[in-house]
Amino acid sequence: MYLWAIERAGYRVDEFLRTHPDVAMYIEDEKRPTIKQLESFASTVHVPMAFLMLPSPPIETPPIPMFRGKAGNSKFDLNVYQTVLDVQGRQEWLSDYLAENDLDECPFVGKYDIATPILDMTVIIRQLLGLEIDWMMSFNSPDKAINYFVEKIEEAGICVFFNGIVGNNTHRTLDVEECRGFALVGETNAPMIFVNNSDSKNAQMFTLAHEFTHVLVGVSAGYAGFVGEYHDLVESYCDKVAAEFLVPGSLLKDYWTSIEECSKKFNVSTLVIARRAHDLGIISNKEYREFYLRYQANARLKKKSSGGAFYKTAAKRVGKLFAIHIYNAVRSKQISYTEAYRLTGLYGKTFDKFMTTSI
């Protein structure tokens, strides 16, 4: 069980035991841990202590498919797994709350399928969100475009969360190569979208559009690869819809100058622009391959975005729409402060100040 817990947390066993000699002694039965020491070990490897008392490791599988491009989708990442579970917990609470209060559901969740033509789906998305075809070109920065996009998505009844760590634990970061984002749909009236805030702002735009499409086709999943790498039909479809929605082919042809300039103009990554330009015949196979090799080489060198002020960061982690539901539930005494603290990750005066200044 010790070895399972160490490997589950993503450590190499030999390195972990070298830096934690006491645990090596527990394994060899040369020393018995106290309850406090066992609690400390469980905390270090992020495992419920009760699990360590089991006769054999429990079977844990990702609750939703996690597509990771060329890296595959079989690897179990503990931080991503915990994040999905946390968002599922919020979804379960909100679904019950909305049902108990006869609040509006999202009538478009799962209403469509991947047989819907790409261009038709982009028109549907714009109609649902009240957007013009060139809406993304109205902003001078991807940050402003994202904020507007999220506002429209939440007005449609979908909760959106941004975070680059597990909860509020700065020691447990979410690797972009493991998860750029995910959508939770299921048989629920409370669809949710999660975006990895460690990703670039331009990439986050694509993630939002990709995951919103997941909600429309009613399929929960997460992804972390590059655009166009998937063999899964739903993932490929969501990629194509997101690309056409954010960079309409007709507009790209009209405004084409260069990959870099169009990336700024449409507030999306250079990869999305290059892929669209290639698919539309604006750049050649050779030009695209050369760009793609440069992009992959530089991808890991890009700096992560700053988290900003605490309450600004908290607002993105909790989500405005979800915070409004929590606030209303607390005020109507349908939920205790203890439960509200657990669902938001904010406590005491911090919770009170957030609720009075952020919604």
matplotlib code that plots the C-alpha trace (Angstrom):
import matplotlib.pyplot as plt

x = [0.0, 2.9, 4.4, 1.0, 0.4, 3.9, 3.5, -0.1, 1.2, 3.6, 6.9, 9.7, 9.8, 13.6, 13.8, 11.0, 12.4, 15.8, 14.3, 11.9, 14.0, 11.4, 8.9, 11.5, 11.7, 7.9, 8.0, 10.7, 8.8, 11.8, 9.7, 6.0, 4.5, 2.5, -0.9, 0.6, 3.4, 0.9, -1.2, 1.9, 2.7, -0.9, -0.8, 2.5, 1.2, -2.3, -4.2, -7.0, -5.5, -8.3, -7.1, -3.8, -5.8, -7.2, -5.8, -5.1, -5.2, -8.6, -9.4, -9.4, -10.2, -10.6, -14.3, -14.3, -12.1, -8.9, -7.5, -3.9, -3.1, 0.0, 0.6, -2.5, -5.3, -4.3, -2.1, -3.6, -2.7, -3.6, -3.9, -6.2, -8.2, -8.7, -9.7, -12.3, -13.7, -13.8, -15.8, -18.1, -18.8, -19.8, -22.0, -23.8, -24.6, -25.8, -27.9, -29.8, -30.1, -31.5, -34.0, -35.2, -35.9, -37.4, -34.8, -34.3, -32.3, -30.1, -32.4, -29.5, -27.3, -26.9, -29.4, -27.1, -24.7, -21.5, -23.6, -24.5, -22.4, -19.5, -20.7, -24.2, -22.9, -21.0, -24.2, -26.0, -23.3, -23.5, -27.3, -27.2, -24.7, -25.9, -22.6, -21.8, -19.5, -16.6, -17.1, -13.6, -12.1, -13.6, -11.1, -7.5, -6.4, -7.3, -7.9, -10.8, -12.1, -12.0, -13.9, -16.6, -16.8, -17.2, -19.8, -21.9, -21.4, -22.5, -25.5, -26.5, -26.5, -23.1, -20.7, -17.1, -14.1, -10.4, -7.6, -4.0, -3.7, -5.7, -8.1, -6.0, -2.9, 0.0, 2.2, -0.1, 0.0, -2.0, 0.3, -1.0, 0.3, -2.0, -5.1, -6.0, -9.6, -12.7, -16.4, -18.8, -22.2, -23.9, -27.5, -27.6, -29.1, -25.8, -23.2, -19.7, -16.6, -13.1, -10.1, -6.5, -5.5, -1.8, -2.3, -1.8, -4.7, -4.9, -5.1, -7.8, -10.0, -9.9, -10.4, -13.6, -15.0, -14.0, -15.6, -18.7, -19.2, -18.9, -21.8, -23.9, -23.2, -23.7, -20.3, -18.1, -14.3, -11.1, -8.1, -4.5, -3.1, -2.5, -5.2, -6.0, -4.2, -7.1, -8.5, -11.6, -14.6, -16.1, -12.7, -12.0, -15.5, -15.2, -11.8, -13.1, -16.2, -14.0, -11.6, -14.4, -16.2, -13.2, -11.6, -14.3, -12.8, -14.4, -13.0, -9.5, -9.3, -10.4, -8.0, -5.0, -1.6, 0.5, 0.1, 1.4, -0.7, -3.9, -3.3, -3.5, -6.4, -8.6, -7.3, -6.3, -3.0, -0.7, -1.3, -5.0, -4.4, -1.7, -4.0, -6.9, -4.7, -3.4, -6.9, -8.1, -5.2, -3.7, -0.4, 1.3, 2.0, 5.7, 4.9, 2.6, 5.1, 7.9, 5.6, 4.4, 8.0, 8.8, 5.6, 6.3, 9.9, 8.8, 5.6, 7.3, 9.3, 6.3, 5.7, 2.6, 0.2, 0.1, -2.5, -3.1, -4.7, -6.2, -9.9, -9.5, -8.0, -10.6, -13.4, -12.0, -11.6, -15.1, -16.8, -19.3, -22.4, -21.6, -20.8, -24.3, -26.0, -23.9, -24.7, -28.5, -28.4, -26.7, -29.0, -32.1, -30.6, -30.7, -27.0, -24.8, -21.8, -19.7, -20.9, -20.5, -16.9, -16.3, -17.8, -15.9, -12.6, -13.1, -13.5, -14.7, -14.2, -12.5, -15.7, -17.8, -15.7, -15.6, -19.3, -19.9, -17.2, -17.1, -20.7]
y = [0.0, 2.4, 1.7, 2.1, 5.5, 6.7, 5.8, 7.1, 10.5, 10.5, 9.9, 7.6, 5.1, 5.0, 8.8, 9.1, 6.5, 8.2, 11.5, 9.8, 7.1, 6.6, 5.4, 2.9, 1.6, 1.2, -0.8, -3.1, -3.5, -2.2, 0.6, 1.1, 4.6, 6.5, 7.8, 11.3, 9.9, 8.0, 11.1, 13.0, 10.4, 10.3, 14.1, 14.1, 11.6, 13.1, 9.9, 9.5, 7.8, 5.2, 3.9, 2.9, 0.5, -1.4, -4.9, -3.9, -0.7, 0.5, 0.6, 4.2, 5.3, 8.8, 9.8, 11.2, 10.5, 12.7, 13.0, 14.0, 14.3, 12.3, 11.4, 9.2, 9.2, 6.3, 8.0, 8.7, 12.2, 12.6, 16.4, 16.3, 13.5, 15.5, 18.6, 16.6, 15.2, 18.6, 20.1, 17.0, 17.8, 21.3, 20.0, 17.4, 20.1, 22.7, 20.1, 19.3, 22.9, 23.9, 21.0, 21.7, 25.4, 24.7, 26.9, 27.0, 24.3, 24.6, 23.3, 23.1, 20.6, 17.5, 18.7, 18.3, 15.7, 15.5, 14.9, 18.6, 20.4, 22.5, 25.7, 25.1, 24.4, 27.7, 29.6, 27.8, 28.8, 32.4, 32.4, 30.8, 33.3, 36.4, 36.9, 38.4, 36.4, 38.8, 39.3, 38.2, 40.9, 43.7, 43.3, 44.5, 41.6, 37.9, 38.6, 41.0, 38.6, 35.7, 37.7, 38.6, 35.0, 33.7, 36.2, 35.1, 31.4, 31.9, 34.0, 30.8, 28.9, 27.1, 27.5, 28.2, 27.8, 28.7, 27.3, 26.3, 24.4, 21.8, 23.9, 26.5, 24.3, 26.1, 23.0, 21.0, 22.6, 21.4, 20.6, 22.0, 18.9, 16.8, 19.0, 22.2, 22.0, 19.7, 19.8, 17.9, 17.3, 14.0, 13.7, 17.0, 20.5, 22.0, 21.7, 22.9, 24.0, 24.0, 25.8, 25.4, 29.0, 28.1, 27.9, 31.0, 33.4, 32.7, 28.9, 29.4, 31.0, 27.8, 25.6, 27.5, 27.1, 23.4, 22.6, 24.6, 22.4, 19.4, 20.7, 21.1, 17.5, 16.2, 14.5, 14.9, 14.9, 16.7, 17.4, 18.6, 18.1, 20.3, 21.3, 18.5, 15.6, 13.5, 10.4, 10.4, 11.6, 13.8, 15.5, 16.1, 17.5, 19.9, 21.0, 21.8, 23.7, 25.7, 26.6, 27.8, 29.6, 31.6, 32.0, 31.9, 30.9, 33.8, 36.4, 34.8, 35.0, 38.7, 39.7, 37.5, 39.1, 36.6, 34.0, 36.3, 39.3, 37.2, 35.6, 39.1, 40.1, 37.0, 36.7, 33.0, 31.2, 31.1, 27.4, 27.8, 30.4, 28.3, 25.3, 27.3, 28.9, 25.4, 23.9, 26.8, 26.6, 30.0, 28.4, 25.3, 22.0, 22.9, 26.2, 24.6, 21.8, 24.4, 26.5, 23.4, 22.3, 25.8, 25.9, 22.6, 23.6, 26.9, 25.6, 24.6, 27.8, 30.1, 31.7, 31.0, 33.8, 35.6, 34.8, 38.4, 39.7, 37.2, 38.1, 38.4, 34.9, 33.6, 34.9, 32.8, 29.7, 29.9, 31.3, 34.1, 32.1, 29.4, 32.1, 33.6, 30.3, 29.7, 33.3, 32.8, 29.4, 30.8, 33.8, 31.6, 29.2, 26.3, 25.6, 26.1, 28.3, 25.2, 23.6, 26.9, 27.1, 23.6, 24.2, 27.5, 26.8, 30.2, 30.5, 33.0, 36.7, 35.8, 34.2, 37.1, 39.7, 37.7, 37.4, 41.1, 42.3, 39.7, 39.1]
z = [0.0, 0.7, -2.7, -4.4, -2.7, -3.6, -7.3, -7.4, -6.3, -9.3, -7.4, -8.3, -5.5, -5.1, -5.0, -2.5, -0.1, -0.3, 0.8, 3.3, 5.0, 7.7, 5.1, 3.8, 7.4, 7.5, 4.3, 5.6, 8.8, 10.7, 12.3, 12.9, 12.2, 14.7, 13.7, 13.3, 11.1, 9.0, 8.6, 7.5, 4.9, 3.6, 3.3, 1.4, -1.2, -1.3, -0.4, 2.1, 5.2, 5.2, 1.8, 3.5, 5.8, 2.8, 2.1, -1.5, -3.6, -4.7, -8.4, -9.5, -13.0, -14.5, -14.2, -17.7, -20.8, -20.7, -24.2, -24.3, -28.0, -29.0, -25.4, -25.4, -22.8, -20.5, -18.0, -14.6, -13.3, -9.7, -9.8, -12.8, -11.2, -8.0, -9.9, -11.9, -8.7, -7.1, -10.0, -10.0, -6.3, -7.2, -10.1, -7.9, -5.3, -7.9, -9.8, -6.7, -5.7, -9.1, -9.1, -5.6, -6.5, -9.9, -11.6, -15.3, -16.9, -20.0, -22.8, -25.3, -23.3, -25.4, -27.9, -30.9, -32.2, -34.3, -37.4, -37.3, -40.0, -38.7, -40.1, -38.8, -35.3, -35.3, -36.2, -33.4, -30.9, -31.9, -31.7, -28.3, -27.0, -28.8, -30.7, -34.1, -36.5, -35.8, -32.1, -31.1, -33.2, -31.1, -28.3, -28.1, -25.9, -25.4, -21.7, -22.5, -25.1, -22.7, -20.0, -22.5, -23.8, -20.2, -19.4, -22.4, -21.5, -17.9, -19.1, -21.0, -17.7, -17.8, -14.8, -15.8, -13.6, -14.1, -12.0, -12.4, -9.2, -7.2, -5.1, -3.3, -3.0, -4.7, -4.4, -6.6, -10.1, -13.1, -15.9, -19.2, -21.0, -18.8, -18.9, -20.8, -19.7, -19.5, -19.7, -17.3, -18.8, -17.9, -17.0, -15.3, -15.4, -14.3, -17.1, -16.1, -17.9, -16.4, -17.9, -16.9, -15.9, -16.3, -20.1, -22.3, -22.7, -26.5, -25.8, -23.2, -25.8, -27.8, -24.7, -23.9, -27.4, -27.5, -24.2, -24.9, -28.0, -25.7, -23.7, -26.9, -28.0, -24.4, -24.0, -20.9, -21.6, -21.1, -23.4, -23.4, -26.8, -29.8, -32.2, -34.7, -33.0, -32.0, -33.6, -31.4, -33.5, -30.8, -29.9, -33.6, -34.1, -31.1, -32.4, -35.8, -34.5, -32.0, -34.9, -37.2, -34.5, -33.3, -36.8, -39.4, -42.7, -44.6, -42.2, -42.2, -45.9, -45.9, -43.1, -43.9, -43.4, -41.4, -38.7, -36.0, -37.0, -37.4, -34.0, -32.4, -34.6, -33.7, -30.1, -30.5, -30.6, -33.6, -33.8, -34.4, -37.0, -38.7, -38.7, -40.1, -42.8, -43.8, -43.9, -46.1, -48.5, -47.4, -46.4, -47.9, -46.3, -46.1, -44.4, -41.9, -41.1, -40.5, -38.3, -36.3, -35.5, -34.3, -32.2, -30.5, -29.7, -28.2, -26.4, -23.2, -23.0, -22.7, -19.3, -17.3, -16.8, -13.5, -11.0, -10.1, -6.9, -4.5, -4.9, -8.7, -8.7, -6.3, -8.6, -11.5, -9.4, -7.9, -11.1, -11.0, -11.8, -9.3, -6.6, -7.2, -6.6, -3.4, -2.2, -2.8, -1.1, 2.0, 2.2, 1.9, 4.5, 2.1, 2.7, 5.8, 5.8, 6.4, 3.2, 1.3, 2.5, 1.3, -2.1, -2.7, -0.9, 0.9, 4.6, 7.2, 6.5, 3.2, 2.1, 3.3, 1.5, -1.7, -1.8, -1.2, -3.7, -6.5, -7.5]

ax = plt.figure().add_subplot(projection="3d")
ax.plot(x, y, z, "-o")
ax.set_aspect("equal")
plt.show()
